[in-house]
Amino acid sequence: MIINIFSHDRGAGCNRHDKDNFSPLLIAASNGHAATIKTLLAKGANLYDTDKNDKTALFWAAEEDNVEAIMVREGQL
């Protein structure tokens, strides 16, 4: 779903942000969607993006105990 909404093919770009400065990568990380994270990173998502509170995808993955998402971010999956 995230990829469909923000699909690069649709012109929106994988680094687009919502009103809270959440990008698709931040949303995927906060929800533990490891496969989506891998896809977004492959499409050029900014790994260092932050939300309006300066929280990164790694922060969100850790905050939500999404170990698989952290492993993707660290290149272990």
N, C-alpha and C positions, 0 to 999 in steps of 0.2 A: 504494500500500500504506500509506504513512504516513497519508494522508488517511483511509483506511478505518479504521485503528486508532484514530485520534484524532478522528474526525469529530465536528463540532459537533452534527450531526443525531442522533448516537447518544448525546449527552449527556456525552461525555467532554471536549469543549472543545479548542480548538486551542492552548491555553496550558497544558495538562496536562504534567507532568514525570515522567520515569522515576526510577529509583534514583540515577542520576548527574546528576540535574537537567536532563536533555536534554528539550527540548520538540520537537514536530514540526518547528518552524522550524529549530532547531539541527541536527536530523538531516538535513533537506533541504539545508541550506547545506553541511554537511560532506560530503554526497554529490553535490553539484552539480546538484540537481534544480530547475532554474530555474522550470519550470511549477508545481511544487508550492509553491515559495516564493511565487510570485505568488498562488496560490490561498489559501494560509494567511494572507498579509498582507491579502487582500481579506476574509477571514473574521474578521479582528481579532487575528491573532497579534501578540504583543508583540515588536516589532523590537529592543528593548533587553534581552530575556531573556538570561540567562547560565547556563552549566552550573555544576557544582560547583567549577570552577576559575576562575570569573568570565570565561569566554571567550564572546564573542557570536557571533551568526550570521555577521557580517562577518569576524570573526577566523577562524572555521572555513572559510568560503569562500576566504579568502586563503591560509590554511595549506595547503589542498588544491588550490591553483591553479585554483579554479573561477571563472573570469573571468565566465562567463555568470551565475552566481549573484550575484556582486558587482554586475554591471550591473543586475540586477533590484532588488537592495537599494538601489542608487543611483538607481532610477527611469529607467534608460536602456533598459530592455527592456519 
